[in-house]
Amino acid sequence: MSLRGAASLSLVGPRVPVLNAVFIGGSRNIKCGVGGVVPEIPLAPLDRIMHRAGAERVSEDAVELLRDIVESVAYEIAQKSVDAAKHAGRKTVTADDVKLVVRLIKCLPLQVG
């Protein structure tokens, strides 16, 4: 008897859902994106960025991994930016909140206007 279509959703790390699916021939984990079941960032723009950076060829796995990393970093910056706005007594997240967070976590060079 095959378990075609059997699946469950679990969290791995801070809010990174993984779909645990069982297929004929074995089971596999499918990353579902950060903060939700469907990734927010499309692959094509990230593939173009990799090519503009000098890559002649880019595997789909590399683009998917880059997407997962970009979404994870963006999600963390967004969460901390919301916290900064709330701390300042505002409901609106401003560009200054985002710049502050990026400077505080020092993960990216701040070259944004």
Secondary structure, DSSP 8 states (H G I E B T S, - for coil): ---TTEEEEEE-STT-EEEEEEETTEEEEEE--SSSSS-SS-HHHHHHHHHHTT-S---HHHHHHHHHHHHHHHHHHHHHHHHHHHHTT-SS--HHHHHHHHHHHT-S-----
